[in-house]
Amino acid sequence: MGGDSLAVESAVPIEANDRRSLGNGLRLFAIRILNYLTNHVVNRVPSFGLRHLWYRSVLGIELGEGAGIHLGCYLWFYGPGGTQRHPVRIGARARINRDCTLDVREGLVVGDDASISAEVFILGYPGRVGGGRSSEESKPVVIEDHAWIGVRAVILPGVTVGRGAIVGAGAVVTRDVEPLTTVFGNPARPVGSRPEEELDFVIDSPLPLFE
């Protein structure tokens, strides 16, 4: 009798674990479907309006007025709830040009009138070999207003590119860039500065209907 009772009691947590495993498996499957649709279907749809609708409504990305995410943008994300824990904001009139890769798992802020050139890679997750990370590493990449990121540049996790700064083509930015500073190289180093008066502009070119 005692043995039968023990068998019944031990079956309860096993069944609960099965349900939990099934729930986790279904959630992971749903996230992978969402990832596939976002990065292999939606990002190839030749319509800013339709792509932006998906990014706002499904992924929860905040897009400022006149912001544009061009074709081929690849997004790394945890799931729809991830942008609530780690907000993603693309500022007014900012441009994310073709075939960029944006890791938004720790959030991302792109300022107003900022321009990110084609094939830029923004890393957001501070992973390590063997796993683990410290709490101070967990912060978003920030590209401030009027910054310009050159083609195929790489921005590493937690970096802030200051207001009006310029990152040269192919540069690898491993640390914060001061406002109005121009950086080049791997790792990126300051090579010049930008006059304040150059920031007196807005990106006002309209987004095409089909692109």
C-alpha positions in Angstrom: 0.0 0.0 0.0 2.8 2.4 1.0 4.6 1.7 -2.3 1.5 2.5 -4.4 1.0 5.8 -2.6 4.6 6.8 -3.2 4.1 6.0 -6.9 1.0 8.2 -7.2 2.7 11.1 -5.4 5.8 11.0 -7.5 3.7 11.0 -10.7 2.4 14.5 -10.0 5.6 16.6 -10.3 6.6 14.5 -13.4 3.3 15.4 -15.1 3.8 19.1 -14.2 7.3 19.0 -15.6 6.0 17.5 -18.8 3.4 20.3 -19.2 6.1 22.9 -18.5 8.5 21.3 -21.1 5.6 21.2 -23.6 4.8 24.9 -22.9 8.5 25.9 -23.3 8.7 23.9 -26.5 5.6 25.5 -28.0 6.9 29.0 -27.1 10.3 28.3 -28.7 8.6 27.1 -31.8 6.4 30.2 -32.0 9.4 32.5 -31.6 11.3 30.6 -34.3 8.3 31.0 -36.7 8.2 34.7 -35.8 11.9 35.0 -36.5 11.5 33.3 -39.8 8.7 35.5 -40.9 10.5 38.7 -39.8 13.9 37.9 -41.3 13.0 35.9 -44.4 9.6 37.2 -45.5 8.7 40.5 -44.0 12.1 42.1 -44.5 11.9 41.3 -48.2 8.4 42.8 -48.8 9.0 45.9 -51.0 6.8 48.2 -49.0 7.9 50.5 -46.1 4.3 50.7 -44.9 3.8 46.9 -44.6 7.3 46.3 -43.0 6.8 49.1 -40.5 3.3 47.8 -39.6 4.9 44.4 -38.7 7.8 46.0 -36.8 5.4 48.2 -34.7 2.4 45.8 -34.2 4.1 42.4 -33.9 7.6 43.2 -32.6 6.7 46.3 -30.6 9.4 48.6 -32.1 8.8 52.3 -31.8 9.3 54.1 -35.1 9.4 57.9 -35.1 7.6 59.9 -37.8 9.4 59.6 -41.1 11.7 56.8 -39.9 12.7 54.2 -42.5 13.9 50.6 -42.3 15.0 49.5 -45.7 14.9 46.1 -47.3 16.9 43.2 -45.9 17.2 44.3 -42.3 17.9 41.2 -40.1 16.7 41.5 -36.5 17.9 39.4 -33.5 15.3 39.4 -30.8 14.0 37.3 -27.9 10.3 37.6 -28.9 7.5 40.1 -28.9 7.9 40.6 -25.1 11.6 41.3 -25.4 11.0 44.8 -26.7 8.9 45.6 -23.6 11.8 44.6 -21.3 14.4 46.2 -23.6 12.8 48.9 -25.7 13.8 49.5 -29.3 13.3 53.0 -30.7 14.1 54.3 -34.1 13.9 58.1 -34.1 12.1 60.5 -36.4 13.5 60.5 -40.0 16.3 58.1 -39.0 17.4 55.7 -41.7 18.4 52.0 -41.4 19.7 51.2 -44.9 19.7 47.9 -46.8 20.9 44.6 -45.3 21.8 45.9 -41.9 21.9 43.5 -38.9 20.4 44.8 -35.7 20.8 42.8 -32.5 18.0 44.3 -30.3 18.1 41.7 -27.5 19.3 44.3 -25.0 17.4 47.2 -26.6 18.5 49.8 -29.2 18.0 53.5 -29.5 18.6 55.3 -32.8 18.2 59.1 -32.6 16.4 61.6 -34.8 18.0 62.1 -38.3 20.6 59.5 -37.7 21.8 57.5 -40.7 23.0 53.9 -40.6 24.5 52.9 -43.9 24.1 49.6 -45.7 25.3 46.3 -44.1 26.1 47.8 -40.7 26.2 45.3 -37.9 25.0 46.4 -34.5 25.7 43.8 -31.8 23.6 44.1 -28.7 24.0 40.9 -26.7 27.3 40.8 -24.6 27.7 37.1 -24.7 30.9 35.3 -23.7 32.6 32.0 -24.5 31.2 29.7 -21.9 28.2 31.8 -21.2 27.5 34.4 -18.5 27.6 38.2 -18.4 27.8 40.9 -15.8 24.9 43.3 -15.1 26.9 46.4 -16.1 27.3 44.9 -19.6 23.5 44.7 -20.1 22.7 48.1 -21.7 21.5 49.0 -25.1 23.5 50.4 -28.0 22.7 54.1 -28.5 23.1 56.0 -31.7 22.4 59.6 -30.9 20.8 62.3 -33.1 22.4 63.2 -36.4 25.1 60.5 -36.1 26.3 58.8 -39.3 27.5 55.2 -39.4 29.4 54.2 -42.5 28.9 51.1 -44.7 29.8 47.8 -43.1 30.8 49.3 -39.7 30.4 47.1 -36.6 29.1 48.5 -33.3 29.8 46.4 -30.3 27.4 45.9 -27.3 26.7 48.8 -24.9 28.4 51.4 -27.1 27.0 55.0 -27.4 27.8 56.9 -30.6 27.4 60.5 -29.6 25.3 63.2 -31.2 26.6 64.1 -34.7 29.5 61.6 -34.6 30.8 59.9 -37.8 31.8 56.3 -37.9 33.9 55.5 -41.0 33.2 52.6 -43.3 34.3 49.3 -42.0 35.2 50.7 -38.5 34.8 48.4 -35.5 33.5 50.5 -32.6 34.5 49.0 -29.2 33.9 52.0 -27.0 31.8 55.1 -26.7 32.3 57.8 -29.4 32.1 61.4 -28.2 29.7 63.8 -29.8 30.9 65.4 -33.1 33.9 63.0 -33.3 34.9 61.2 -36.4 36.4 57.7 -35.9 37.9 55.2 -38.3 39.7 51.8 -38.1 39.7 48.6 -36.1 39.4 49.3 -33.3 37.9 52.7 -34.2 40.0 55.7 -33.1 39.3 59.4 -33.3 40.7 61.1 -36.4 38.9 64.4 -36.5 35.8 66.3 -35.5 32.7 67.7 -37.1 31.6 71.3 -36.9 28.4 71.9 -34.8 26.8 73.9 -37.7 26.8 70.7 -39.9 24.0 69.3 -37.6 21.5 72.0 -38.7 19.6 69.6 -41.0 16.8 67.1 -41.1 16.5 64.1 -43.3 13.4 65.1 -45.3 13.6 62.8 -48.3 10.2 61.0 -48.6 10.2 57.2 -48.4 9.3 55.6 -51.8 6.0 53.7 -52.1 7.7 50.5 -53.2 11.1 49.7 -51.8 
